């Protein structure tokens, strides 16, 4: 849309504590699983190259089989979500160890 200017939550001053590293990776994997589930429900399938006409995508594989750059893409989404939660003043606590 012309004139649209994205305004994400400012997370520039938020550093994730190291104890959230495992959560970050878990959420990144979940981001991929949600994306893949939606694609498959829409009739997409694995293909070595992305082909929108045939609904084929090379990332329709388990998370651990993605390239590092694809996993980092999912981590970025998860990381920014966690940072936004903290920037908004919420705390992230684990109830069990």
Backbone as a printed PyTorch tensor [residue, N CA C, xyz], in Angstrom:
tensor([[[  0.8480,  -1.1640,   0.0000],
         [  0.0000,   0.0000,   0.0000],
         [  0.9020,   1.2380,   0.0000]],

        [[  0.6780,   2.1380,  -0.8760],
         [  1.4760,   3.3610,  -0.9060],
         [  1.3650,   4.1330,   0.4030]],

        [[  2.4950,   4.6290,   0.8710],
         [  2.5030,   5.4160,   2.0900],
         [  2.6120,   4.6080,   3.3650]],

        [[  2.6040,   3.2910,   3.2510],
         [  2.7170,   2.4460,   4.4440],
         [  4.1430,   2.5120,   4.9750]],

        [[  4.2720,   2.7830,   6.2630],
         [  5.5670,   2.8030,   6.9210],
         [  5.5110,   1.8370,   8.1020]],

        [[  6.2320,   0.7160,   8.0370],
         [  6.2180,  -0.2250,   9.1610],
         [  6.7290,   0.4420,  10.4390]],

        [[  6.0960,   0.1220,  11.5470],
         [  6.4870,   0.6770,  12.8410],
         [  6.5650,  -0.4460,  13.8810]],

        [[  7.5880,  -1.2890,  13.7750],
         [  7.7050,  -2.3700,  14.7580],
         [  8.0360,  -1.8160,  16.1430]],

        [[  7.7700,  -2.6030,  17.1480],
         [  8.1180,  -2.2400,  18.5190],
         [  9.6240,  -2.0420,  18.5860]],

        [[ 10.0520,  -0.9790,  19.2380],
         [ 11.4850,  -0.7010,  19.3600],
         [ 12.0950,  -1.6730,  20.3610]],

        [[ 12.9080,  -2.5750,  19.8510],
         [ 13.5760,  -3.5600,  20.7020],
         [ 15.0880,  -3.3390,  20.7130]],

        [[ 15.5180,  -2.1840,  20.2430],
         [ 16.9520,  -1.9310,  20.0880],
         [ 17.7240,  -1.9830,  21.4010]],

        [[ 17.0680,  -1.7260,  22.5120],
         [ 17.7510,  -1.7450,  23.8110],
         [ 17.4920,  -3.0250,  24.6000]],

        [[ 16.9280,  -4.0310,  23.9520],
         [ 16.5940,  -5.2770,  24.6450],
         [ 17.5860,  -6.3630,  24.2580]],

        [[ 18.2610,  -6.8770,  25.2510],
         [ 19.1610,  -8.0150,  25.0510],
         [ 18.5140,  -9.2360,  25.6820]],

        [[ 18.4880, -10.3310,  24.9520],
         [ 17.9210, -11.5520,  25.5150],
         [ 18.9250, -12.1930,  26.4620]],

        [[ 18.4840, -12.5470,  27.6480],
         [ 19.3890, -13.2270,  28.5720],
         [ 19.7210, -14.6270,  28.0470]],

        [[ 20.9180, -15.1220,  28.3430],
         [ 21.3420, -16.4350,  27.8360],
         [ 20.3960, -17.5760,  28.2110]],

        [[ 19.6900, -17.4470,  29.3230],
         [ 18.7890, -18.5320,  29.7280],
         [ 17.5990, -18.6940,  28.7680]],

        [[ 17.4290, -17.7570,  27.8470],
         [ 16.3490, -17.8800,  26.8570],
         [ 16.8240, -18.5020,  25.5430]],

        [[ 18.0940, -18.8740,  25.4640],
         [ 18.6240, -19.4570,  24.2190],
         [ 17.8690, -20.7100,  23.7970]],

        [[ 17.6150, -21.6110,  24.7450],
         [ 16.8980, -22.8460,  24.4150],
         [ 15.4690, -22.5420,  23.9800]],

        [[ 14.8260, -21.5850,  24.6630],
         [ 13.4720, -21.1810,  24.2850],
         [ 13.4670, -20.5830,  22.8850]],

        [[ 14.4520, -19.7660,  22.5910],
         [ 14.5540, -19.1560,  21.2630],
         [ 14.6030, -20.2300,  20.1790]],

        [[ 15.4250, -21.2380,  20.3720],
         [ 15.5450, -22.3010,  19.3620],
         [ 14.2540, -23.1040,  19.2520]],

        [[ 13.6260, -23.3640,  20.3760],
         [ 12.3620, -24.0940,  20.3750],
         [ 11.2890, -23.3050,  19.6130]],

        [[ 11.2160, -22.0040,  19.8770],
         [ 10.2430, -21.1630,  19.1770],
         [ 10.5510, -21.0560,  17.6900]],

        [[ 11.8290, -20.9850,  17.3330],
         [ 12.1990, -20.9280,  15.9180],
         [ 11.7370, -22.1900,  15.2030]],

        [[ 11.9280, -23.3320,  15.8510],
         [ 11.4560, -24.5880,  15.2600],
         [  9.9440, -24.5590,  15.1080]],

        [[  9.2500, -24.0260,  16.1190],
         [  7.7970, -23.9380,  16.0480],
         [  7.3370, -22.9980,  14.9340]],

        [[  8.0520, -21.8950,  14.7440],
         [  7.7370, -20.9710,  13.6370],
         [  7.7550, -21.7520,  12.3210]],

        [[  8.7870, -22.5640,  12.1490],
         [  8.8830, -23.3570,  10.9110],
         [  7.7400, -24.3740,  10.8250]],

        [[  7.4500, -25.0420,  11.9440],
         [  6.3870, -26.0560,  11.9380],
         [  5.0300, -25.4470,  11.6010]],

        [[  4.7430, -24.2580,  12.1370],
         [  3.4730, -23.5820,  11.8390],
         [  3.4260, -23.2200,  10.3540]],

        [[  4.5260, -22.6450,   9.8460],
         [  4.5830, -22.2750,   8.4270],
         [  4.3810, -23.5090,   7.5430]],

        [[  5.1180, -24.5870,   7.8470],
         [  5.0360, -25.8020,   7.0360],
         [  3.6350, -26.4180,   7.1000]],

        [[  3.0420, -26.4190,   8.2870],
         [  1.6830, -26.9680,   8.4280],
         [  0.6880, -26.2190,   7.5500]],

        [[  0.8080, -24.8980,   7.5510],
         [ -0.0930, -24.0960,   6.7110],
         [  0.1210, -24.3850,   5.2320]],

        [[  1.3730, -24.4210,   4.8290],
         [  1.6640, -24.7130,   3.4160],
         [  1.0870, -26.0670,   3.0140]],

        [[  1.3510, -27.0910,   3.8180],
         [  0.8550, -28.4250,   3.4760],
         [ -0.6720, -28.4460,   3.4230]],

        [[ -1.3250, -27.7440,   4.3390],
         [ -2.7930, -27.6750,   4.3430],
         [ -3.3200, -26.9740,   3.0880]],

        [[ -2.5040, -26.0850,   2.5250],
         [ -2.8800, -25.3750,   1.2970],
         [ -2.5290, -26.1640,   0.0420]],

        [[ -2.0260, -27.3810,   0.1970],
         [ -1.7310, -28.2310,  -0.9460],
         [ -0.2970, -28.1780,  -1.4490]],

        [[  0.5760, -27.4930,  -0.7270],
         [  1.9800, -27.4390,  -1.1140],
         [  2.6520, -28.7620,  -0.7620]],

        [[  3.7880, -29.0200,  -1.4260],
         [  4.5870, -30.2060,  -1.1460],
         [  6.0540, -29.8660,  -1.3520]],

        [[  6.8970, -30.7730,  -0.9310],
         [  8.3300, -30.5490,  -1.1120],
         [  8.6790, -30.5660,  -2.5970]],

        [[  9.5720, -29.6840,  -2.9760],
         [ 10.1700, -29.6770,  -4.3040],
         [ 11.5530, -29.0740,  -4.1760]],

        [[ 12.5070, -29.4970,  -4.9970],
         [ 13.8840, -29.0070,  -4.8660],
         [ 14.0290, -27.5090,  -5.1250]],

        [[ 13.0900, -26.9380,  -5.8550],
         [ 13.0740, -25.5040,  -6.1350],
         [ 11.6740, -24.9740,  -5.8610]],

        [[ 11.5880, -23.7270,  -5.4430],
         [ 10.2740, -23.1420,  -5.2210],
         [  9.5760, -22.9610,  -6.5580]],

        [[  8.3340, -23.4390,  -6.6160],
         [  7.5210, -23.2960,  -7.8110],
         [  6.0980, -23.0260,  -7.3480]],

        [[  5.6900, -21.7610,  -7.4540],
         [  4.3620, -21.3760,  -6.9720],
         [  3.2450, -22.0160,  -7.7850]],

        [[  3.4610, -22.2170,  -9.0540],
         [  2.4380, -22.8250,  -9.8980],
         [  2.1660, -24.2610,  -9.4760]],

        [[  3.2330, -25.0220,  -9.2190],
         [  3.0810, -26.4280,  -8.8160],
         [  2.9680, -26.5910,  -7.2940]],

        [[  3.0480, -25.4580,  -6.5700],
         [  2.9980, -25.4650,  -5.1120],
         [  4.0700, -26.3860,  -4.5310]],

        [[  5.3000, -26.1320,  -4.9430],
         [  6.4410, -26.8810,  -4.4250],
         [  7.4000, -25.9160,  -3.7410]],

        [[  7.9620, -26.3700,  -2.6210],
         [  8.8750, -25.5100,  -1.8660],
         [  9.9850, -26.3630,  -1.2480]],

        [[ 11.2350, -25.9240,  -1.3810],
         [ 12.3470, -26.7070,  -0.8390],
         [ 12.4570, -26.6910,   0.6810]],

        [[ 11.7280, -25.8200,   1.3500],
         [ 11.8090, -25.7380,   2.8140],
         [ 10.7530, -26.5930,   3.5160]],

        [[ 10.0160, -27.3760,   2.7650],
         [  9.0390, -28.2630,   3.3940],
         [  9.7390, -29.5470,   3.8350]],

        [[ 10.6320, -29.3650,   4.7760],
         [ 11.4210, -30.4360,   5.3890],
         [ 11.4590, -30.1530,   6.8840]],

        [[ 11.8360, -31.1430,   7.7070],
         [ 11.9730, -30.8780,   9.1390],
         [ 12.9850, -29.7580,   9.3980]],

        [[ 12.7710, -29.0470,  10.4860],
         [ 13.6030, -27.8960,  10.8500],
         [ 15.0860, -28.2280,  10.8190]],

        [[ 15.4580, -29.3800,  11.3640],
         [ 16.8860, -29.7190,  11.4320],
         [ 17.4940, -30.0280,  10.0690]],

        [[ 16.6730, -30.1190,   9.0370],
         [ 17.1820, -30.3410,   7.6810],
         [ 17.2550, -29.0450,   6.8700]],

        [[ 16.8010, -27.9300,   7.4580],
         [ 16.8960, -26.6430,   6.7750],
         [ 18.3500, -26.1880,   6.7390]],

        [[ 18.6660, -25.3430,   5.7870],
         [ 19.9850, -24.7220,   5.7690],
         [ 20.1010, -23.8010,   6.9770]],

        [[ 21.3190, -23.4860,   7.3590],
         [ 21.5270, -22.5940,   8.4990],
         [ 20.8700, -21.2340,   8.2460]],

        [[ 20.9220, -20.7440,   7.0150],
         [ 20.3130, -19.4340,   6.7280],
         [ 18.7960, -19.4840,   6.8950]],

        [[ 18.1680, -20.5900,   6.5440],
         [ 16.7190, -20.7170,   6.7350],
         [ 16.3730, -20.8260,   8.2130]],

        [[ 17.1760, -21.5800,   8.9730],
         [ 16.9320, -21.6640,  10.4180],
         [ 17.1220, -20.2910,  11.0610]],

        [[ 18.1080, -19.5320,  10.5940],
         [ 18.3290, -18.1930,  11.1500],
         [ 17.1520, -17.2720,  10.8500]],

        [[ 16.5210, -17.4310,   9.6920],
         [ 15.3280, -16.6530,   9.3520],
         [ 14.2420, -16.8970,  10.4060]],

        [[ 14.0320, -18.1730,  10.7720],
         [ 13.0300, -18.5080,  11.7870],
         [ 13.4620, -18.0060,  13.1620]],

        [[ 14.7500, -18.0930,  13.4590],
         [ 15.2550, -17.5710,  14.7390],
         [ 15.0180, -16.0670,  14.8500]],

        [[ 15.1830, -15.3540,  13.7550],
         [ 14.9740, -13.9060,  13.7780],
         [ 13.5360, -13.5800,  14.1710]],

        [[ 12.5860, -14.3020,  13.6100],
         [ 11.1830, -14.0940,  13.9690],
         [ 10.9700, -14.3830,  15.4500]],

        [[ 11.4940, -15.4950,  15.9250],
         [ 11.3380, -15.8580,  17.3390],
         [ 12.0600, -14.8560,  18.2400]],

        [[ 13.2700, -14.4740,  17.8720],
         [ 14.0670, -13.5310,  18.6790],
         [ 13.3520, -12.1980,  18.8110]],

        [[ 12.8410, -11.6820,  17.7040],
         [ 12.1630, -10.3880,  17.7460],
         [ 10.8530, -10.4650,  18.5280]],

        [[ 10.1980, -11.6080,  18.5100],
         [  8.9950, -11.7800,  19.3190],
         [  9.3420, -11.7480,  20.8040]],

        [[ 10.3890, -12.4750,  21.1830],
         [ 10.8170, -12.4640,  22.5830],
         [ 11.2570, -11.0680,  23.0110]],

        [[ 12.0030, -10.3910,  22.1690],
         [ 12.4630,  -9.0450,  22.4940],
         [ 11.2800,  -8.0790,  22.6260]],

        [[ 10.2670,  -8.2260,  21.7800],
         [  9.0840,  -7.3650,  21.8640],
         [  8.3360,  -7.6110,  23.1760]],

        [[  8.2240,  -8.8750,  23.5750],
         [  7.5630,  -9.2010,  24.8490],
         [  8.2680,  -8.4870,  25.9900]],

        [[  9.5920,  -8.5540,  26.0020],
         [ 10.3650,  -7.9020,  27.0660],
         [ 10.2750,  -6.3820,  26.9680]],

        [[ 10.3190,  -5.8450,  25.7550],
         [ 10.2370,  -4.3890,  25.5690],
         [  8.8940,  -3.8410,  26.0550]],

        [[  7.8650,  -4.6530,  25.9820],
         [  6.5370,  -4.2360,  26.4390],
         [  6.3610,  -4.3730,  27.9470]],

        [[  7.4140,  -4.8190,  28.6300],
         [  7.3770,  -4.8870,  30.0810],
         [  6.9630,  -6.2200,  30.6710]],

        [[  6.7950,  -7.2210,  29.8370],
         [  6.4460,  -8.5400,  30.3480],
         [  7.7070,  -9.2840,  30.7630]],

        [[  7.5300, -10.2610,  31.6360],
         [  8.6350, -11.1220,  32.0470],
         [  8.3980, -12.5080,  31.4810]],

        [[  9.4670, -13.1850,  31.2020],
         [  9.3800, -14.5740,  30.7370],
         [ 10.0070, -15.4380,  31.8170]],

        [[  9.1760, -16.2730,  32.4300],
         [  9.6400, -17.1300,  33.5050],
         [  9.2540, -18.5740,  33.2160]],

        [[ 10.1270, -19.4590,  33.5810],
         [  9.8470, -20.8800,  33.4450],
         [  9.2920, -21.3860,  34.7730]],

        [[  8.1860, -22.1040,  34.7380],
         [  7.5530, -22.5800,  35.9560],
         [  8.1570, -23.8690,  36.4760]],

        [[  8.8650, -24.5950,  35.6310],
         [  9.4870, -25.8490,  36.0450],
         [ 10.9000, -25.9040,  35.5010]],

        [[ 11.6880, -26.7490,  36.1100],
         [ 13.0860, -26.8330,  35.6580],
         [ 13.4470, -28.1990,  35.1510]]])
